[in-house]
Amino acid sequence: MTSSLPDTPAPVLLLVPGAAGAPSDGTAPFHLADPTAPQLKVTDLVVTRGDGIFETVGVFDGTPVNVGPHLDRLARSAFLLELPAPHRETLVAAIDAAIEAHTDVAELSVRIMYTRGLEGAGAPTCWIHARTADDWTAYRSGIRVVTLDRGLSTTVPETSPWLLPGAKTLSYAVNMAAGREAKRRGAADCLFVATDGYVLEGPTSTLLVRQGDTFTTTPVSAGVLPGTCVNTLFADLQRAGHQVREHLMTVADVAGSDGAWLLSSTRLAAPISQLDDTDLPVDLELTKRFEALLTGKA
Ligand code: PLP
């Protein structure tokens, strides 16, 4: 029987024992490994506790976008989780090596995974996984989004920092479950709402809202992840004379806006065409501009 599987180039795996500084045994700080062979130990704290952090970098026609801001955020997550600081130069070189080792494809997704490591060892485990990105074409032309209760207030960073708001942790089971709930409700994605009524972010994306000439995102102080995409777009919008701001918004603010997007490094800018049962205007020209900026082509 012939296989009907698409001919997707093989993913690349790079193990990075020097991710927190040069390995003490003098071995290379990173090396290629077989992505089809077992590599993780069952006692790694990411396996037993979901204890680790990650980043996903989008690579477009071979060029990684926003590597610096992603590594800044990885360092921030490490700080919030009291993990050893990642060694920046090693990770920059390792990301380049992973891209270099992968077959040329239009869109690559590169994950940098950084865990608390083996129980009792006290040293992080790190690997980089580069694979052909999923096809997000349909997502980028407009999506239905449902609001879902996050069960936490926007004051969590102040009142309960141990809940790790704003850290990109490897405990994403809740985020994935929210995505499945959105699909069950006939939507492509969801927008989390805090218990005090303010909108937060998507499970894997940042919210951007347009009201006239002003573009708004949720404040990081409300417990959302500091997005790299929104920063890129804000810089360009500001250059073009628009107002940009971080400000708390309600569901009604978004539903009554002149346009809204969910932003992420691999899916880019997904315009929200419907929020719950309200239709929203979709500006495809502006979305294309955002796409060019987020793929490093503008
Ligand atoms: N918020 C969450 C919870 C995310 O997981 C992500 C990305 O994965 C984002 C926001 C968007 O971040 P970025 O723009 O850096 O891709």
Residues whose N, C-alpha, C, O or C-beta is under 5 A from the ligand:
A	BS01	PLP	E201 G202 P203 T204 S205 T206 L225 P226 G227 T228 C229 V230 L263 S264 S265
